[in-house]
Amino acid sequence: MSWAEVQILKNEIAKGTRALPLIYIVDTDGSMGGKTINIIDENELFLHTVVFPRDERILPITLEYLCEWEISFQTEYGEVYRYTIDVDKVGGVIFETRNPVGSWTTSSDSVLIDMIARADRGELNIFDYWHVGDEREVTLSAMAATGVGESHVEQTVTLVLMHAGGKTLNTPTESGRTECSFIVGMKDCLKEMGYINSSDSNAGGWSSCARRTWCNTVFKGALPVNLAPIFKQFENKTSAGNQSTVINTDVDWFALPSEIEIFGSTPNSASGEGAQFTWYKTAANRIKKVNGSAYVWWERSPYASNTTNFCQITSNGSNSSFLASRTYGLAPFGVI
């Protein structure tokens, strides 16, 4: 049935020229194909269980009598949606379905997962709903001191949408898109501080440092199990360290930002380590807190002028560098 036929159907129902009590379930966004739908009357006398055809946009269901009917279906992520429809006239009513959408800040995990999946399939323009600067609170599980010198308690952090696009995905999305939707980073640092390397060396740069391994294993594993699947591997460019201007390309799940990604310039690091995130164009956003107080935090950029330092951001938001073994704030980012 075409959309023109939907309008004809609406007119026929309004005129009373259709004689049966019906629900016409209209799939407005193409998301219902293959879903199992249950329809039950208010007295729980009749139950209809149907599968919405994948190649149709309208599904008519003949009912036994006029009353309120509950329509329910389950998303592929396990969340059940229920709607009460008053079938109050012969000829039926039209029920238009669409997968739920919502904000980055307040939507349930399952809605976020579904929206990302639909965006990856090319069915949803995520930028209509989410924007740079949107924040979401997430609880990270405790992290053991694996490969680094510090452990982390369970804690709630604020994840910020820091940039639209900006990183090349290691694997294209289902629709063939090769750029991420958003870069997602921490508004402030974790409660516990850590080093980049256990020794004062930047040789090998980000590629071979202890903190990179931790970001891609320990930190990644601390994400809520429901949200972890929305994050994707991406290509990450950083100098090889040891005063080299060679740029390595790594594939990361999570990383620390580079100097240019924060400041938009490279007074202390090699050129070629990415581009400034929109979020950090506001100078105040470069200041991060550790346990409620502004503090120094690490970048992934090796300091270009010696072999011992990595770049960092001071407590007042300025760029600097210090020895790789010193412990400072940690604020990884990922992409969705």
WOPEQUI-V752951 format. One line per field, one symbol per residue. ss: DSSP state (2 for helix, 1 for strand, 0 for the rest). Layout:
# WOPEQUI-V752951
ss->???
This chain:
# WOPEQUI-V752951
ss->002222222222222000000111111000000001111110000011111000000111110000111111110000011111111000001111100000000000222222222222000002220000001111110010000000010011111111110001100000000010011111000000010000000000000002222222222220000002220101111110000000111111001000222220000000000000022220222201110011101111110000001111100000111110000110001110
